[in-house]
Amino acid sequence: MFDVGFWELTIIALVALVVIGPERLPKVARTAGLWLGRGRRFVANVKADIDKEIKAEELKEVIEQQARLANPVHEILEETRDDLNQIKHETVEQVKESQEALDSQNNN
């Protein structure tokens, strides 16, 4: 923003003293201070709201990324489950075949 130094404030105070007068200057200064405080609070509230919106948007993006990453994990789990079932089935078949072979040898 713009920079207001000591000398600029001194000139503003002198001009205000001449234009407004010493009787009304304290009331005008108090009113100006109130308006300045209200303006600062308003700006602080707007900044806080913007920060909340930015954080909410970032959180939404993180949740979407997690959702995208979760799908491949589920797919991997399903594939692993299918592979394990297939291995179990093949193992059972091999055991049956081995048992049948042993039974046929014992019968001979």
N, CA, C and O atoms as a GROMACS GRO file, in nm:
protein
  432
    1MET      N    1   0.084  -0.119   0.000
    1MET     CA    2   0.000   0.000   0.000
    1MET      C    3   0.089   0.124   0.000
    1MET      O    4   0.210   0.116  -0.020
    2PHE      N    5   0.026   0.239   0.023
    2PHE     CA    6   0.102   0.362   0.023
    2PHE      C    7   0.162   0.386   0.161
    2PHE      O    8   0.111   0.337   0.262
    3ASP      N    9   0.271   0.460   0.163
    3ASP     CA   10   0.344   0.485   0.287
    3ASP      C   11   0.323   0.629   0.331
    3ASP      O   12   0.348   0.723   0.255
    4VAL      N   13   0.276   0.645   0.454
    4VAL     CA   14   0.256   0.778   0.510
    4VAL      C   15   0.356   0.795   0.623
    4VAL      O   16   0.351   0.722   0.722
    5GLY      N   17   0.445   0.891   0.609
    5GLY     CA   18   0.550   0.913   0.707
    5GLY      C   19   0.510   1.016   0.813
    5GLY      O   20   0.398   1.066   0.815
    6PHE      N   21   0.606   1.046   0.899
    6PHE     CA   22   0.583   1.140   1.008
    6PHE      C   23   0.549   1.279   0.957
    6PHE      O   24   0.456   1.343   1.007
    7TRP      N   25   0.622   1.326   0.858
    7TRP     CA   26   0.601   1.463   0.809
    7TRP      C   27   0.466   1.477   0.739
    7TRP      O   28   0.401   1.581   0.748
    8GLU      N   29   0.424   1.372   0.669
    8GLU     CA   30   0.293   1.378   0.604
    8GLU      C   31   0.181   1.386   0.708
    8GLU      O   32   0.085   1.461   0.691
    9LEU      N   33   0.194   1.308   0.815
    9LEU     CA   34   0.094   1.313   0.923
    9LEU      C   35   0.094   1.448   0.993
    9LEU      O   36  -0.012   1.498   1.032
   10THR      N   37   0.211   1.507   1.009
   10THR     CA   38   0.219   1.640   1.072
   10THR      C   39   0.149   1.745   0.986
   10THR      O   40   0.076   1.830   1.037
   11ILE      N   41   0.171   1.740   0.857
   11ILE     CA   42   0.106   1.836   0.767
   11ILE      C   43  -0.046   1.817   0.770
   11ILE      O   44  -0.121   1.914   0.774
   12ILE      N   45  -0.091   1.691   0.767
   12ILE     CA   46  -0.235   1.663   0.772
   12ILE      C   47  -0.295   1.715   0.901
   12ILE      O   48  -0.404   1.772   0.901
   13ALA      N   49  -0.224   1.695   1.013
   13ALA     CA   50  -0.274   1.742   1.143
   13ALA      C   51  -0.282   1.895   1.146
   13ALA      O   52  -0.380   1.950   1.197
   14LEU      N   53  -0.183   1.964   1.093
   14LEU     CA   54  -0.186   2.110   1.090
   14LEU      C   55  -0.300   2.162   1.002
   14LEU      O   56  -0.370   2.256   1.040
   15VAL      N   57  -0.318   2.102   0.885
   15VAL     CA   58  -0.427   2.144   0.796
   15VAL      C   59  -0.562   2.118   0.863
   15VAL      O   60  -0.652   2.202   0.855
   16ALA      N   61  -0.577   2.003   0.930
   16ALA     CA   62  -0.702   1.972   0.999
   16ALA      C   63  -0.726   2.071   1.112
   16ALA      O   64  -0.839   2.115   1.132
   17LEU      N   65  -0.622   2.107   1.184
   17LEU     CA   66  -0.637   2.204   1.294
   17LEU      C   67  -0.683   2.339   1.241
   17LEU      O   68  -0.768   2.404   1.302
   18VAL      N   69  -0.629   2.382   1.127
   18VAL     CA   70  -0.667   2.511   1.070
   18VAL      C   71  -0.808   2.505   1.013
   18VAL      O   72  -0.888   2.596   1.034
   19VAL      N   73  -0.840   2.399   0.940
   19VAL     CA   74  -0.969   2.391   0.871
   19VAL      C   75  -1.082   2.362   0.970
   19VAL      O   76  -1.186   2.428   0.968
   20ILE      N   77  -1.062   2.263   1.056
   20ILE     CA   78  -1.170   2.220   1.145
   20ILE      C   79  -1.177   2.308   1.271
   20ILE      O   80  -1.286   2.340   1.318
   21GLY      N   81  -1.065   2.346   1.322
   21GLY     CA   82  -1.062   2.427   1.443
   21GLY      C   83  -1.033   2.343   1.565
   21GLY      O   84  -1.059   2.222   1.566
   22PRO      N   85  -0.978   2.406   1.668
   22PRO     CA   86  -0.938   2.331   1.786
   22PRO      C   87  -1.055   2.275   1.867
   22PRO      O   88  -1.038   2.178   1.941
   23GLU      N   89  -1.175   2.334   1.855
   23GLU     CA   90  -1.289   2.285   1.933
   23GLU      C   91  -1.342   2.152   1.879
   23GLU      O   92  -1.374   2.061   1.956
   24ARG      N   93  -1.352   2.140   1.749
   24ARG     CA   94  -1.411   2.019   1.690
   24ARG      C   95  -1.307   1.914   1.652
   24ARG      O   96  -1.345   1.802   1.616
   25LEU      N   97  -1.180   1.945   1.660
   25LEU     CA   98  -1.074   1.851   1.618
   25LEU      C   99  -1.075   1.721   1.699
   25LEU      O  100  -1.061   1.615   1.638
   26PRO      N  101  -1.091   1.722   1.832
   26PRO     CA  102  -1.093   1.595   1.905
   26PRO      C  103  -1.209   1.503   1.862
   26PRO      O  104  -1.192   1.382   1.849
   27LYS      N  105  -1.327   1.563   1.840
   27LYS     CA  106  -1.442   1.483   1.798
   27LYS      C  107  -1.419   1.424   1.659
   27LYS      O  108  -1.450   1.307   1.636
   28VAL      N  109  -1.365   1.503   1.567
   28VAL     CA  110  -1.335   1.455   1.432
   28VAL      C  111  -1.228   1.346   1.436
   28VAL      O  112  -1.238   1.247   1.364
   29ALA      N  113  -1.126   1.364   1.521
   29ALA     CA  114  -1.021   1.263   1.532
   29ALA      C  115  -1.078   1.133   1.588
   29ALA      O  116  -1.042   1.025   1.541
   30ARG      N  117  -1.167   1.141   1.687
   30ARG     CA  118  -1.230   1.022   1.744
   30ARG      C  119  -1.315   0.951   1.639
   30ARG      O  120  -1.308   0.828   1.626
   31THR      N  121  -1.393   1.027   1.564
   31THR     CA  122  -1.476   0.969   1.458
   31THR      C  123  -1.390   0.904   1.351
   31THR      O  124  -1.420   0.794   1.304
   32ALA      N  125  -1.283   0.972   1.312
   32ALA     CA  126  -1.192   0.916   1.211
   32ALA      C  127  -1.129   0.787   1.264
   32ALA      O  128  -1.114   0.690   1.189
   33GLY      N  129  -1.093   0.783   1.391
   33GLY     CA  130  -1.037   0.662   1.451
   33GLY      C  131  -1.136   0.547   1.452
   33GLY      O  132  -1.100   0.432   1.426
   34LEU      N  133  -1.264   0.580   1.482
   34LEU     CA  134  -1.367   0.476   1.479
   34LEU      C  135  -1.384   0.418   1.338
   34LEU      O  136  -1.392   0.296   1.321
   35TRP      N  137  -1.390   0.506   1.239
   35TRP     CA  138  -1.405   0.459   1.102
   35TRP      C  139  -1.283   0.380   1.056
   35TRP      O  140  -1.296   0.280   0.985
   36LEU      N  141  -1.166   0.424   1.097
   36LEU     CA  142  -1.044   0.351   1.062
   36LEU      C  143  -1.044   0.212   1.125
   36LEU      O  144  -1.006   0.114   1.060
   37GLY      N  145  -1.087   0.203   1.251
   37GLY     CA  146  -1.097   0.073   1.318
   37GLY      C  147  -1.197  -0.018   1.251
   37GLY      O  148  -1.171  -0.137   1.232
   38ARG      N  149  -1.312   0.037   1.213
   38ARG     CA  150  -1.413  -0.042   1.142
   38ARG      C  151  -1.359  -0.093   1.009
   38ARG      O  152  -1.381  -0.208   0.971
   39GLY      N  153  -1.288  -0.006   0.939
   39GLY     CA  154  -1.229  -0.045   0.810
   39GLY      C  155  -1.126  -0.156   0.828
   39GLY      O  156  -1.124  -0.251   0.750
   40ARG      N  157  -1.042  -0.146   0.930
   40ARG     CA  158  -0.943  -0.250   0.955
   40ARG      C  159  -1.010  -0.383   0.992
   40ARG      O  160  -0.967  -0.489   0.946
   41ARG      N  161  -1.114  -0.377   1.074
   41ARG     CA  162  -1.185  -0.500   1.110
   41ARG      C  163  -1.250  -0.563   0.988
   41ARG      O  164  -1.249  -0.685   0.972
   42PHE      N  165  -1.307  -0.480   0.902
   42PHE     CA  166  -1.369  -0.530   0.780
   42PHE      C  167  -1.266  -0.600   0.692
   42PHE      O  168  -1.290  -0.709   0.642
   43VAL      N  169  -1.151  -0.535   0.674
   43VAL     CA  170  -1.045  -0.594   0.592
   43VAL      C  171  -0.997  -0.725   0.655
   43VAL      O  172  -0.973  -0.822   0.583
   44ALA      N  173  -0.982  -0.728   0.787
   44ALA     CA  174  -0.939  -0.851   0.855
   44ALA      C  175  -1.042  -0.962   0.836
   44ALA      O  176  -1.005  -1.078   0.814
   45ASN      N  177  -1.170  -0.929   0.845
   45ASN     CA  178  -1.275  -1.030   0.824
   45ASN      C  179  -1.274  -1.083   0.681
   45ASN      O  180  -1.291  -1.203   0.659
   46VAL      N  181  -1.255  -0.994   0.585
   46VAL     CA  182  -1.250  -1.037   0.445
   46VAL      C  183  -1.130  -1.128   0.423
   46VAL      O  184  -1.141  -1.230   0.355
   47LYS      N  185  -1.015  -1.092   0.480
   47LYS     CA  186  -0.896  -1.177   0.467
   47LYS      C  187  -0.922  -1.313   0.530
   47LYS      O  188  -0.885  -1.415   0.472
   48ALA      N  189  -0.983  -1.316   0.647
   48ALA     CA  190  -1.012  -1.444   0.714
   48ALA      C  191  -1.107  -1.528   0.630
   48ALA      O  192  -1.088  -1.650   0.619
   49ASP      N  193  -1.209  -1.466   0.571
   49ASP     CA  194  -1.302  -1.541   0.486
   49ASP      C  195  -1.231  -1.597   0.363
   49ASP      O  196  -1.256  -1.711   0.323
   50ILE      N  197  -1.145  -1.518   0.303
   50ILE     CA  198  -1.071  -1.564   0.186
   50ILE      C  199  -0.980  -1.680   0.224
   50ILE      O  200  -0.972  -1.779   0.151
   51ASP      N  201  -0.912  -1.670   0.338
   51ASP     CA  202  -0.825  -1.779   0.385
   51ASP      C  203  -0.906  -1.906   0.409
   51ASP      O  204  -0.861  -2.016   0.375
   52LYS      N  205  -1.026  -1.892   0.468
   52LYS     CA  206  -1.111  -2.010   0.491
   52LYS      C  207  -1.152  -2.074   0.359
   52LYS      O  208  -1.151  -2.197   0.347
   53GLU      N  209  -1.186  -1.992   0.261
   53GLU     CA  210  -1.225  -2.045   0.130
   53GLU      C  211  -1.108  -2.117   0.063
   53GLU      O  212  -1.125  -2.223   0.003
   54ILE      N  213  -0.989  -2.058   0.074
   54ILE     CA  214  -0.871  -2.120   0.013
   54ILE      C  215  -0.842  -2.254   0.081
   54ILE      O  216  -0.815  -2.353   0.013
   55LYS      N  217  -0.849  -2.258   0.214
   55LYS     CA  218  -0.825  -2.383   0.286
   55LYS      C  219  -0.931  -2.487   0.252
   55LYS      O  220  -0.899  -2.605   0.239
   56ALA      N  221  -1.055  -2.444   0.239
   56ALA     CA  222  -1.162  -2.537   0.202
   56ALA      C  223  -1.139  -2.593   0.063
   56ALA      O  224  -1.160  -2.712   0.040
   57GLU      N  225  -1.095  -2.510  -0.030
   57GLU     CA  226  -1.067  -2.555  -0.166
   57GLU      C  227  -0.949  -2.653  -0.167
   57GLU      O  228  -0.953  -2.754  -0.237
   58GLU      N  229  -0.845  -2.622  -0.088
   58GLU     CA  230  -0.731  -2.713  -0.080
   58GLU      C  231  -0.773  -2.847  -0.021
   58GLU      O  232  -0.730  -2.953  -0.068
   59LEU      N  233  -0.857  -2.843   0.082
   59LEU     CA  234  -0.905  -2.967   0.143
   59LEU      C  235  -0.988  -3.047   0.044
   59LEU      O  236  -0.977  -3.170   0.039
   60LYS      N  237  -1.069  -2.979  -0.034
   60LYS     CA  238  -1.150  -3.047  -0.136
   60LYS      C  239  -1.060  -3.115  -0.239
   60LYS      O  240  -1.088  -3.228  -0.280
   61GLU      N  241  -0.952  -3.048  -0.280
   61GLU     CA  242  -0.859  -3.106  -0.376
   61GLU      C  243  -0.789  -3.229  -0.317
   61GLU      O  244  -0.771  -3.329  -0.386
   62VAL      N  245  -0.750  -3.220  -0.190
   62VAL     CA  246  -0.685  -3.334  -0.125
   62VAL      C  247  -0.781  -3.452  -0.116
   62VAL      O  248  -0.741  -3.566  -0.140
   63ILE      N  249  -0.906  -3.426  -0.083
   63ILE     CA  250  -1.006  -3.534  -0.074
   63ILE      C  251  -1.027  -3.597  -0.212
   63ILE      O  252  -1.038  -3.719  -0.223
   64GLU      N  253  -1.032  -3.516  -0.316
   64GLU     CA  254  -1.048  -3.569  -0.452
   64GLU      C  255  -0.927  -3.654  -0.492
   64GLU      O  256  -0.943  -3.759  -0.554
   65GLN      N  257  -0.806  -3.609  -0.455
   65GLN     CA  258  -0.686  -3.687  -0.484
   65GLN      C  259  -0.690  -3.820  -0.410
   65GLN      O  260  -0.655  -3.924  -0.466
   66GLN      N  261  -0.732  -3.817  -0.285
   66GLN     CA  262  -0.741  -3.940  -0.208
   66GLN      C  263  -0.844  -4.034  -0.268
   66GLN      O  264  -0.824  -4.156  -0.271
   67ALA      N  265  -0.953  -3.979  -0.316
   67ALA     CA  266  -1.056  -4.063  -0.380
   67ALA      C  267  -1.001  -4.127  -0.507
   67ALA      O  268  -1.028  -4.243  -0.535
   68ARG      N  269  -0.924  -4.050  -0.584
   68ARG     CA  270  -0.864  -4.105  -0.706
   68ARG      C  271  -0.763  -4.214  -0.672
   68ARG      O  272  -0.753  -4.314  -0.742
   69LEU      N  273  -0.688  -4.193  -0.565
   69LEU     CA  274  -0.587  -4.292  -0.526
   69LEU      C  275  -0.651  -4.415  -0.462
   69LEU      O  276  -0.594  -4.524  -0.467
   70ALA      N  277  -0.767  -4.399  -0.402
   70ALA     CA  278  -0.832  -4.511  -0.334
   70ALA      C  279  -0.882  -4.615  -0.434
   70ALA      O  280  -0.881  -4.734  -0.405
   71ASN      N  281  -0.927  -4.572  -0.551
   71ASN     CA  282  -0.978  -4.666  -0.651
   71ASN      C  283  -0.873  -4.768  -0.695
   71ASN      O  284  -0.904  -4.887  -0.698
   72PRO      N  285  -0.752  -4.728  -0.728
   72PRO     CA  286  -0.651  -4.827  -0.764
   72PRO      C  287  -0.621  -4.924  -0.649
   72PRO      O  288  -0.592  -5.041  -0.674
   73VAL      N  289  -0.628  -4.878  -0.527
   73VAL     CA  290  -0.605  -4.966  -0.413
   73VAL      C  291  -0.712  -5.073  -0.408
   73VAL      O  292  -0.682  -5.190  -0.385
   74HIS      N  293  -0.836  -5.034  -0.429
   74HIS     CA  294  -0.945  -5.131  -0.430
   74HIS      C  295  -0.928  -5.230  -0.545
   74HIS      O  296  -0.953  -5.350  -0.529
   75GLU      N  297  -0.886  -5.180  -0.659
   75GLU     CA  298  -0.865  -5.268  -0.773
   75GLU      C  299  -0.753  -5.368  -0.743
   75GLU      O  300  -0.765  -5.486  -0.776
   76ILE      N  301  -0.647  -5.322  -0.682
   76ILE     CA  302  -0.536  -5.411  -0.647
   76ILE      C  303  -0.583  -5.517  -0.548
   76ILE      O  304  -0.549  -5.635  -0.560
   77LEU      N  305  -0.662  -5.475  -0.450
   77LEU     CA  306  -0.713  -5.572  -0.353
   77LEU      C  307  -0.802  -5.676  -0.421
   77LEU      O  308  -0.792  -5.795  -0.390
   78GLU      N  309  -0.886  -5.633  -0.511
   78GLU     CA  310  -0.974  -5.727  -0.582
   78GLU      C  311  -0.892  -5.824  -0.667
   78GLU      O  312  -0.918  -5.944  -0.667
   79GLU      N  313  -0.792  -5.772  -0.739
   79GLU     CA  314  -0.707  -5.857  -0.820
   79GLU      C  315  -0.633  -5.959  -0.733
   79GLU      O  316  -0.622  -6.076  -0.770
   80THR      N  317  -0.584  -5.915  -0.620
   80THR     CA  318  -0.513  -6.004  -0.529
   80THR      C  319  -0.606  -6.112  -0.477
   80THR      O  320  -0.569  -6.230  -0.470
   81ARG      N  321  -0.727  -6.072  -0.441
   81ARG     CA  322  -0.826  -6.170  -0.395
   81ARG      C  323  -0.856  -6.274  -0.503
   81ARG      O  324  -0.862  -6.394  -0.475
   82ASP      N  325  -0.873  -6.226  -0.625
   82ASP     CA  326  -0.900  -6.317  -0.737
   82ASP      C  327  -0.784  -6.413  -0.760
   82ASP      O  328  -0.804  -6.532  -0.781
   83ASP      N  329  -0.662  -6.360  -0.754
   83ASP     CA  330  -0.543  -6.444  -0.773
   83ASP      C  331  -0.532  -6.549  -0.663
   83ASP      O  332  -0.501  -6.665  -0.690
   84LEU      N  333  -0.558  -6.506  -0.539
   84LEU     CA  334  -0.552  -6.602  -0.428
   84LEU      C  335  -0.658  -6.711  -0.443
   84LEU      O  336  -0.630  -6.829  -0.418
   85ASN      N  337  -0.777  -6.674  -0.484
   85ASN     CA  338  -0.882  -6.775  -0.508
   85ASN      C  339  -0.842  -6.871  -0.619
   85ASN      O  340  -0.865  -6.991  -0.610
   86GLN      N  341  -0.782  -6.817  -0.724
   86GLN     CA  342  -0.737  -6.902  -0.834
   86GLN      C  343  -0.627  -6.997  -0.787
   86GLN      O  344  -0.628  -7.115  -0.822
   87ILE      N  345  -0.534  -6.947  -0.708
   87ILE     CA  346  -0.426  -7.033  -0.655
   87ILE      C  347  -0.485  -7.141  -0.566
   87ILE      O  348  -0.444  -7.257  -0.573
   88LYS      N  349  -0.580  -7.105  -0.481
   88LYS     CA  350  -0.645  -7.205  -0.396
   88LYS      C  351  -0.712  -7.313  -0.480
   88LYS      O  352  -0.699  -7.432  -0.453
   89HIS      N  353  -0.782  -7.269  -0.583
   89HIS     CA  354  -0.852  -7.363  -0.670
   89HIS      C  355  -0.752  -7.457  -0.739
   89HIS      O  356  -0.773  -7.578  -0.743
   90GLU      N  357  -0.644  -7.400  -0.792
   90GLU     CA  358  -0.542  -7.482  -0.859
   90GLU      C  359  -0.477  -7.578  -0.761
   90GLU      O  360  -0.450  -7.694  -0.796
   91THR      N  361  -0.451  -7.533  -0.640
   91THR     CA  362  -0.389  -7.618  -0.539
   91THR      C  363  -0.482  -7.733  -0.503
   91THR      O  364  -0.438  -7.847  -0.489
   92VAL      N  365  -0.609  -7.704  -0.488
   92VAL     CA  366  -0.706  -7.809  -0.457
   92VAL      C  367  -0.712  -7.910  -0.571
   92VAL      O  368  -0.718  -8.030  -0.547
   93GLU      N  369  -0.709  -7.862  -0.694
   93GLU     CA  370  -0.711  -7.951  -0.810
   93GLU      C  371  -0.586  -8.039  -0.813
   93GLU      O  372  -0.594  -8.158  -0.842
   94GLN      N  373  -0.470  -7.978  -0.784
   94GLN     CA  374  -0.346  -8.056  -0.783
   94GLN      C  375  -0.348  -8.162  -0.673
   94GLN      O  376  -0.302  -8.275  -0.694
   95VAL      N  377  -0.401  -8.126  -0.557
   95VAL     CA  378  -0.410  -8.222  -0.447
   95VAL      C  379  -0.504  -8.336  -0.485
   95VAL      O  380  -0.476  -8.453  -0.457
   96LYS      N  381  -0.616  -8.303  -0.550
   96LYS     CA  382  -0.710  -8.407  -0.593
   96LYS      C  383  -0.643  -8.500  -0.694
   96LYS      O  384  -0.656  -8.622  -0.685
   97GLU      N  385  -0.572  -8.441  -0.791
   97GLU     CA  386  -0.504  -8.522  -0.891
   97GLU      C  387  -0.398  -8.611  -0.827
   97GLU      O  388  -0.384  -8.728  -0.863
   98SER      N  389  -0.323  -8.554  -0.732
   98SER     CA  390  -0.222  -8.634  -0.662
   98SER      C  391  -0.287  -8.746  -0.584
   98SER      O  392  -0.237  -8.858  -0.581
   99GLN      N  393  -0.397  -8.717  -0.521
   99GLN     CA  394  -0.469  -8.819  -0.444
   99GLN      C  395  -0.522  -8.929  -0.535
   99GLN      O  396  -0.513  -9.047  -0.503
  100GLU      N  397  -0.576  -8.889  -0.649
  100GLU     CA  398  -0.626  -8.987  -0.746
  100GLU      C  399  -0.512  -9.073  -0.798
  100GLU      O  400  -0.528  -9.194  -0.815
  101ALA      N  401  -0.397  -9.012  -0.823
  101ALA     CA  402  -0.281  -9.087  -0.873
  101ALA      C  403  -0.236  -9.187  -0.768
  101ALA      O  404  -0.204  -9.302  -0.800
  102LEU      N  405  -0.232  -9.145  -0.642
  102LEU     CA  406  -0.192  -9.235  -0.534
  102LEU      C  407  -0.293  -9.349  -0.516
  102LEU      O  408  -0.257  -9.464  -0.492
  103ASP      N  409  -0.421  -9.312  -0.529
  103ASP     CA  410  -0.525  -9.415  -0.516
  103ASP      C  411  -0.514  -9.517  -0.629
  103ASP      O  412  -0.532  -9.637  -0.606
  104SER      N  413  -0.485  -9.471  -0.750
  104SER     CA  414  -0.475  -9.564  -0.862
  104SER      C  415  -0.349  -9.651  -0.847
  104SER      O  416  -0.350  -9.767  -0.890
  105GLN      N  417  -0.242  -9.600  -0.790
  105GLN     CA  418  -0.121  -9.680  -0.766
  105GLN      C  419  -0.145  -9.783  -0.658
  105GLN      O  420  -0.097  -9.896  -0.667
  106ASN      N  421  -0.219  -9.744  -0.555
  106ASN     CA  422  -0.248  -9.835  -0.446
  106ASN      C  423  -0.342  -9.946  -0.492
  106ASN      O  424  -0.334 -10.059  -0.442
  107ASN      N  425  -0.430  -9.917  -0.586
  107ASN     CA  426  -0.522 -10.017  -0.638
  107ASN      C  427  -0.449 -10.118  -0.728
  107ASN      O  428  -0.493 -10.232  -0.740
  108ASN      N  429  -0.343 -10.080  -0.787
  108ASN     CA  430  -0.268 -10.169  -0.875
  108ASN      C  431  -0.180 -10.255  -0.796
  108ASN      O  432  -0.107 -10.338  -0.851
   0.00000   0.00000   0.00000
